[in-house]
Amino acid sequence: MASLCPSADLARESKNPVMLLNERRRALKWEEKQTSTGFVVSVIINNQTYTGNGQNKKAAKAQAALEAFRFNPSLLDNPIDYTLQNGRSPVAELNELTNASARWKVNERDDEGMIKATIIYREHEFYALGHHKRMAKNLAAKKALEGIPFIEELRKQKNNRRQVSHLNSINKDPLCEVNEKLPRQVQYSVKKESAKDETKSDSSASIAVTATYCNCEYEGYGSTQKEAKTDAARNLLAENPHLQNSQVTLADGRNPLAVLHERLPDVTIDMIESGSGIFKVNAVYGNTRFEGMGFNLNLAKRRAAQKLLEKYPVFLEEIPLTANGLPPIAELAQKVLLKFQTVKAEAGHCIVRCELDSRNVFTGESWNVKIARQKCALNVLENYPLLKKDMPKLEDGRSPLHALNAKRPALTYELEQKHDAKWIARVTIAQEQFCGEGYKKNIAKAEAAHEIIKRFGVENLDEEKERVLCLDGSHPTTKINERFPGFVSYQELGETTSSGVKIYTIQIQVRTSLGAQKFKGSGRNKKLARAKASLSALTHLFPGEY
């Protein structure tokens, strides 16, 4: 059954209806068409077309989304939470438990717009439907995690793999460690083979290997060449403790060299010196050189990159988030659509500007245009005062605009737009003008209404009802019918609008001995217009009496 009022559910979500519909149903196809009265936008969901009309594309699209929600109330249900209790994705958890041996099959959308994802692991098969692939795969993985009978055994195997990996990282083979840290810098030579070394107490140590590094020799012994090389590598590491310091990362654990290549791809790092066990490189940026040294080339480059990034922390910036956890442009778009101008777009230095007027100019700078735009939007949100103004409320929670319109429905608001984010509303009451400002029309009108209510009070805003009576206090319509029973007829001539107020005009015809005579009366309602026409007839036919 179609929901008659999806607005309350949309208000609960606190999201634009178009944004919410795109979240609940991905890959939607919107069709736009311009007409003489505005725009028509349609969207197809489950083979049904929903249409919206509006003066602009945004309004028409929002109307189409509301129609879709109205006839598909299930789309407004709370989205399914397909994360696990530990906050991990079910797909990631399943791939880790099965060691990525599970097979996936994802079908195309069916007639109802749903995607089916199937997971096959050994002889077990699980499937789920979702609005998009990620949702379908996670729901299927969640079913698999709950339905595989030997899941606890898989969890134990995962823990064992983690422990083994941890032990391997702690007790790393010295020969592998040397080869990783000093590639092609250590020369091994077999000094003695198939002979018993008199200096070693272990009779099985029949092979001696010498590792040469930085013109220094380190001996190792073992029953095989690998054992002897491992022993020599262990002695080399023990004599060179500086080789243990091979991890150069940023504060968040990222590789500085990878970050530098991502954000400054044009920066080159050149090797300037390579000696015995030492490498020196230079990274040049902005006519400044940053030197890095290390016992291998990669380590030297990392240290040079780290120095450069410490000097220019702007390259470490990520997209900022607002207090609501949204990107600034997304939050700003919920209030007003502004234009951003890219002033400078150079490698590593971009400037974006947003100018509302001569007094309100906001900028954002970063290493790329995308982040600069977000910083500029954040600057607008934090420093433009009108965006901090919400719809005013009275003490009882009502809107001042609704309260004032209930008391004075004929008030006329003069609206003036200064720029994209500033509207001014002016309204005159009791020969006094009141103004309100806001980033939307309704907020500006509500601010003006709030000023009026604060000035006069809600209880004092009732208009005095206009009453039309004869001199003796009787009602003129009643009196004319008494004087000319059966000879009075009324005709409604029409209605006009003046300053937003409807005016009704009624004509009365009185048939007397002198012939038929016609009189007119106008008023804000038909009863008042009829009374004025009747009084006009009485005062003309009986001068001085009424």
C-alpha positions in Angstrom: 0.0 0.0 0.0 1.3 3.4 -0.9 2.4 5.7 1.9 0.5 9.0 1.8 3.1 11.0 3.6 6.7 10.0 3.3 7.9 13.4 4.5 7.9 12.4 8.2 10.2 9.4 7.4 12.4 11.5 5.2 12.7 14.1 8.1 13.8 11.2 10.4 16.6 10.4 7.9 17.6 14.1 7.8 18.6 13.6 4.1 17.6 15.0 0.8 15.1 12.6 -0.9 17.3 12.3 -4.0 20.4 11.5 -2.0 18.5 8.9 0.1 17.0 7.3 -3.0 20.4 7.0 -4.6 21.7 5.3 -1.4 18.8 2.8 -1.2 18.8 2.0 -5.0 22.1 2.5 -6.9 22.5 2.8 -10.7 19.2 4.6 -11.1 18.5 6.2 -14.5 17.1 9.7 -14.3 15.6 11.3 -17.4 15.2 15.1 -17.6 13.1 17.1 -20.0 12.5 20.9 -20.1 9.0 22.2 -20.7 7.5 25.7 -21.0 6.7 25.7 -17.3 9.9 24.2 -16.0 11.4 20.8 -15.9 10.0 17.2 -15.8 12.3 14.5 -14.3 11.4 10.8 -14.2 13.0 7.8 -12.6 12.3 4.1 -13.2 12.2 1.7 -10.2 10.9 -1.9 -10.5 9.7 -1.2 -14.0 7.5 1.7 -12.7 8.1 5.3 -13.8 7.8 8.1 -11.2 7.7 11.7 -12.4 8.2 15.0 -10.8 7.7 18.6 -12.0 9.4 21.7 -10.8 10.7 25.1 -11.8 14.2 23.8 -11.8 15.9 20.3 -12.2 16.6 20.0 -8.5 13.0 20.6 -7.5 11.7 18.2 -10.2 14.1 15.5 -9.2 13.2 15.8 -5.5 9.5 15.6 -6.4 10.2 12.4 -8.5 12.1 10.9 -5.6 9.2 11.7 -3.2 6.8 9.9 -5.6 9.0 6.9 -5.6 9.1 6.8 -1.8 5.4 7.3 -1.7 4.6 4.2 -3.7 7.6 2.2 -2.4 7.5 2.7 1.4 9.9 -0.3 1.9 12.7 2.0 0.6 12.2 4.1 3.7 12.8 1.2 6.1 16.0 1.5 8.1 18.9 0.1 5.9 20.1 -3.4 6.8 23.2 -3.4 9.0 25.4 -6.0 7.4 28.5 -5.4 9.5 29.6 -7.8 12.2 29.7 -7.1 15.9 33.4 -6.4 15.7 32.7 -3.8 13.0 34.3 -5.8 10.2 32.8 -6.5 6.8 31.4 -10.1 6.5 33.1 -10.5 3.1 36.5 -9.5 4.6 36.0 -11.9 7.6 34.9 -14.8 5.4 37.9 -14.3 3.0 40.3 -14.3 5.9 38.7 -17.4 7.5 38.6 -19.4 4.2 42.0 -18.1 3.1 40.2 -16.6 0.1 39.2 -20.0 -1.2 35.5 -19.3 -1.3 34.0 -18.8 -4.8 31.6 -16.0 -5.7 28.9 -15.7 -8.3 27.1 -12.4 -8.8 24.0 -12.2 -11.1 22.7 -9.1 -13.0 19.8 -7.2 -11.7 16.5 -9.0 -11.9 13.1 -7.6 -12.9 12.6 -6.1 -9.4 16.0 -4.3 -9.6 17.7 -6.7 -7.1 21.1 -8.3 -7.4 21.8 -11.9 -6.3 25.2 -12.9 -4.9 26.0 -16.5 -4.3 29.0 -17.9 -2.3 30.2 -21.5 -2.7 32.6 -23.0 -0.1 33.3 -26.7 -0.3 29.8 -28.3 -0.5 28.0 -25.4 1.1 26.2 -22.7 -0.9 24.6 -19.4 0.4 22.9 -16.6 -1.5 21.3 -13.2 -0.7 19.6 -10.4 -2.6 20.6 -6.7 -2.3 20.0 -3.3 -3.9 23.7 -3.3 -5.0 26.6 -5.7 -5.2 28.3 -4.7 -2.0 25.0 -5.2 0.0 24.3 -8.6 -1.7 27.8 -10.0 -1.2 27.9 -8.9 2.5 24.5 -10.4 3.2 25.5 -13.6 1.6 28.8 -13.7 3.5 26.9 -13.0 6.8 24.7 -16.0 6.0 27.7 -18.1 5.3 29.4 -17.1 8.6 26.2 -18.2 10.4 25.6 -21.3 8.4 29.0 -23.0 7.9 29.0 -25.8 10.5 32.8 -25.9 10.9 33.2 -22.1 11.3 34.8 -22.4 14.7 37.5 -24.6 13.3 38.2 -22.0 10.6 38.5 -19.4 13.3 41.1 -21.5 15.2 43.1 -22.0 12.0 43.0 -18.2 11.4 44.4 -17.6 14.9 47.1 -20.2 14.4 48.1 -18.4 11.1 48.3 -15.1 13.0 50.5 -16.6 15.7 52.8 -18.2 13.2 53.1 -14.9 11.3 53.8 -13.0 14.5 56.5 -15.5 15.6 58.0 -15.3 12.1 58.1 -11.5 12.3 59.8 -11.7 15.8 62.2 -14.6 15.0 63.0 -13.6 11.4 65.7 -15.7 9.7 68.9 -13.6 9.9 69.9 -14.5 6.4 66.5 -13.4 5.0 66.7 -10.2 7.0 70.2 -9.3 5.7 69.2 -10.0 2.1 66.1 -7.8 2.5 68.0 -4.9 4.1 71.2 -5.2 2.2 70.4 -6.5 -1.2 73.5 -7.4 -3.2 75.7 -5.6 -0.7 76.9 -8.6 1.2 79.3 -11.1 -0.3 79.5 -14.7 1.0 82.5 -17.0 0.5 83.0 -20.5 1.7 86.3 -20.6 3.6 86.3 -24.2 4.8 84.3 -27.2 3.8 84.4 -31.0 4.6 86.8 -30.3 7.3 86.4 -30.2 11.0 86.9 -26.7 12.5 89.2 -27.1 15.5 87.9 -23.8 17.0 84.3 -25.0 17.2 83.1 -27.3 19.9 80.3 -28.6 17.7 81.8 -31.4 15.6 78.9 -31.1 13.2 80.0 -27.6 12.1 82.0 -28.7 9.1 81.4 -25.6 6.9 82.7 -22.0 7.5 81.3 -19.0 5.6 82.6 -15.5 5.6 80.2 -12.6 5.0 81.9 -9.4 3.7 80.1 -6.0 4.3 81.7 -2.6 4.4 85.2 -4.1 4.2 84.5 -6.1 7.4 84.3 -9.9 7.6 81.8 -11.9 9.7 82.3 -15.6 10.0 79.6 -18.2 10.4 79.6 -22.0 10.9 77.2 -24.8 10.2 76.7 -28.3 8.9 75.4 -26.9 5.6 76.1 -23.8 3.6 72.7 -22.3 4.5 73.3 -22.8 8.2 76.8 -21.3 7.9 75.5 -18.3 6.0 72.7 -17.8 8.5 75.3 -17.8 11.4 77.4 -15.3 9.5 74.4 -13.1 8.9 73.4 -13.3 12.6 76.9 -12.1 13.6 76.7 -9.3 11.0 73.4 -8.0 12.4 74.8 -8.2 16.0 77.8 -6.1 15.1 75.8 -3.5 13.2 72.8 -2.6 15.4 72.0 0.4 13.2 70.6 -2.1 10.7 67.7 -2.8 13.0 66.4 0.7 12.4 64.9 0.0 9.0 61.3 1.2 9.4 60.7 4.8 8.3 57.0 5.6 8.4 54.8 8.6 8.9 52.9 9.2 12.2 49.9 7.3 10.8 52.1 4.3 9.7 52.1 5.1 5.9 55.2 4.8 3.7 56.5 8.4 3.1 57.9 7.4 -0.3 54.6 6.1 -1.5 52.7 9.2 -0.2 55.3 11.5 -1.9 54.9 9.7 -5.3 51.1 9.8 -5.0 50.9 13.5 -4.2 54.0 14.9 -6.0 54.6 12.5 -8.9 56.9 15.0 -10.6 59.4 15.0 -7.8 62.5 13.0 -8.6 64.9 11.4 -6.0 68.4 11.1 -7.4 71.3 9.1 -5.8 74.3 11.3 -5.2 76.6 8.9 -3.5 77.0 5.2 -3.0 79.8 4.0 -0.8 80.6 1.0 1.2 77.3 0.2 3.0 75.8 3.7 2.7 73.6 5.4 0.1 72.8 9.1 -0.2 70.0 10.6 -2.2 68.5 14.0 -2.9 64.8 14.9 -3.3 64.4 18.4 -4.9 61.2 20.4 -4.4 60.8 24.2 -4.6 64.6 24.8 -5.1 65.2 23.0 -1.8 67.1 19.7 -1.5 66.2 17.1 1.1 68.9 14.5 1.7 68.3 11.0 2.8 70.9 8.3 3.9 70.5 4.6 4.5 72.2 1.3 4.3 70.0 0.6 1.2 68.6 2.7 -1.5 65.0 2.3 -0.5 65.7 3.4 3.1 67.6 6.4 1.9 64.7 7.5 -0.4 62.2 7.0 2.4 64.2 9.3 4.7 64.5 11.9 2.0 60.7 11.7 1.4 60.0 11.9 5.1 62.1 15.1 5.5 60.2 16.7 2.5 56.8 15.8 3.9 57.8 17.2 7.4 58.8 20.5 5.7 55.5 20.7 3.7 52.8 19.1 5.9 50.2 20.3 3.4 50.8 17.1 1.4 49.6 15.0 4.3 46.2 16.6 4.3 43.1 14.5 3.7 39.5 15.5 3.1 38.2 17.2 6.3 34.9 16.3 7.9 32.4 18.4 9.6 31.0 17.9 13.2 28.3 15.7 11.6 30.9 13.4 10.0 30.1 14.7 6.4 32.4 16.1 3.8 32.0 19.9 3.9 30.7 20.2 0.3 28.0 17.6 1.0 26.8 19.4 4.2 26.9 22.8 2.4 24.8 21.4 -0.5 22.1 20.4 2.0 21.7 24.1 2.7 22.7 26.1 -0.4 24.4 25.5 -3.7 27.4 27.7 -4.2 29.9 28.1 -7.0 33.6 27.4 -6.4 36.3 28.9 -8.6 39.7 27.3 -9.1 42.2 30.1 -8.8 45.4 28.1 -9.0 45.9 24.5 -10.0 49.6 23.6 -9.9 51.3 20.4 -8.9 51.3 20.4 -5.1 49.6 23.8 -4.7 45.9 24.5 -5.5 43.7 27.4 -4.4 39.9 27.4 -4.6 37.8 30.5 -4.0 34.1 31.1 -3.2 33.0 34.7 -3.4 29.5 35.6 -2.1 30.0 39.3 -2.2 32.8 41.8 -1.7 32.8 41.2 2.1 32.4 37.5 2.1 35.2 35.8 0.1 36.4 32.4 1.3 39.4 30.4 0.1 40.8 26.9 0.5 44.4 25.7 -0.2 45.8 22.2 -0.5 47.9 19.9 -2.6 45.1 19.1 -4.9 41.9 20.8 -6.1 39.5 18.3 -4.5 40.8 18.9 -1.0 41.1 22.6 -1.6 37.3 22.7 -2.5 36.4 20.8 0.6 38.5 23.2 2.8 36.9 26.2 1.1 33.4 24.8 1.8 34.4 24.2 5.4 35.6 27.8 5.6 32.2 28.9 4.4 30.3 26.7 6.9 32.4 27.9 9.8 32.7 31.6 9.0 29.5 32.7 7.1 27.1 33.6 9.9 23.8 33.1 8.0 24.5 29.4 7.5 24.5 29.0 11.3 21.0 30.3 11.5 18.3 27.6 11.6 14.6 28.1 11.3 13.5 30.2 14.3 11.0 28.7 16.7 8.5 30.1 19.2 8.5 29.0 22.8 5.8 26.5 22.1 7.8 25.0 19.2 5.7 26.5 16.4 7.1 28.3 13.4 6.7 32.1 13.7 5.8 32.2 10.0 2.9 29.8 10.4 1.8 31.5 13.6 1.8 35.0 11.9 0.0 33.7 8.8 -2.7 32.2 10.9 -3.3 35.6 12.5 -2.7 37.8 9.4 -3.1 35.7 6.3 -3.1 38.7 3.9 0.5 39.9 4.7 2.7 40.5 1.8 6.5 39.7 2.0 8.9 41.6 -0.2 11.9 39.3 -1.0 15.3 40.4 -2.2 18.2 38.1 -3.0 21.6 39.7 -2.4 23.6 36.6 -3.5 23.3 32.8 -3.6 23.4 32.5 0.2 21.5 35.6 1.4 17.8 36.5 1.2 16.2 39.5 2.8 12.4 39.5 3.6 10.5 42.7 4.4 7.0 42.9 5.7 4.9 46.0 6.8 2.4 45.8 9.6 0.8 48.7 11.4 2.8 51.1 9.2 6.0 49.6 10.6 8.5 47.6 8.5 10.2 44.5 9.8 13.1 42.7 8.1 14.6 39.2 8.3 17.7 37.6 6.7 18.5 34.0 5.9 20.3 31.7 3.4 16.8 30.5 2.3 13.6 32.4 1.5 11.6 30.7 4.2 14.2 31.4 6.9 14.3 35.1 6.0 10.5 35.3 6.1 10.4 33.4 9.4 13.0 35.8 10.9 10.8 38.8 9.8 7.7 37.1 11.3 9.7 36.4 14.5 10.5 40.1 14.8 6.9 41.0 14.4 5.8 38.5 17.1 8.4 39.8 19.5 7.2 43.3 18.9 3.5 42.8 19.2 3.0 39.4 20.8 0.9 36.6 19.2 -2.2 37.5 21.2 -2.2 41.1 19.8 -2.0 40.2 16.1 -5.7 39.4 15.5 -7.2 41.7 12.9 -10.3 43.6 14.0 -13.3 42.2 12.2 -15.0 44.7 9.9 -18.7 45.0 10.8 -21.3 46.7 8.6 -24.4 47.8 10.5 -27.3 50.2 10.1 -27.6 53.3 12.4 -30.1 51.4 14.6 -27.6 48.5 14.9 -29.5 46.1 12.6 -27.9 44.2 9.9 -28.4 45.8 6.4 -29.0 42.5 4.6 -31.8 41.6 7.0 -33.3 45.1 6.8 -33.4 45.3 3.0 -35.1 42.0 2.9 -37.7 43.2 5.4 -38.4 46.4 3.4 -38.6 44.7 0.0 -39.6 41.1 0.6 -39.3 39.1 -2.6 -38.0 42.0 -4.6 -34.3 41.7 -3.8 -31.8 39.6 -5.8 -28.0 39.2 -5.4 -25.4 38.5 -8.1 -21.7 37.7 -7.6 -19.7 39.7 -10.0 -16.3 38.0 -9.3 -13.2 38.3 -7.2 -10.0 40.2 -7.5 -6.6 40.0 -5.7 -4.9 43.0 -4.3 -1.6 42.6 -2.4 -2.3 39.0 -1.9 -5.8 39.6 -0.5 -9.0 38.3 -2.2 -11.7 40.9 -2.7 -15.3 39.8 -3.6 -17.8 42.0 -5.4 -21.6 41.4 -5.2 -24.3 43.3 -6.9 -27.8 43.7 -5.4 -30.9 44.5 -7.4 -34.0 46.0 -5.8 -37.2 46.2 -7.7 -39.3 49.2 -6.6 -42.1 51.3 -8.0 -39.6 53.4 -9.7 -38.1 50.4 -11.5 -35.1 48.1 -10.8 -32.1 49.7 -9.2 -28.7 48.1 -8.8 -26.1 48.6 -6.0 -22.6 47.1 -5.5 -20.5 46.2 -2.5 -17.0 44.8 -2.0 -15.3 43.0 0.9 -12.9 40.3 1.9 -15.7 37.7 2.1 -19.0 37.3 0.4 -21.1 38.0 3.5 -19.3 41.4 4.0 -19.7 42.3 0.3 -23.4 41.5 0.5 -23.8 43.6 3.6 -22.1 46.6 2.0 -24.2 46.3 -1.1 -27.4 46.2 1.1 -26.3 49.2 3.1 -25.6 51.1 -0.1 -29.1 50.4 -1.3 -30.7 51.4 2.0 -28.8 54.7 2.3 -29.7 55.6 -1.3 -33.4 54.7 -1.1 -34.0 55.9 2.4 -31.6 58.9 3.0 -30.8 59.6 6.6 -32.6 56.6 8.0 -29.9 54.0 7.8 
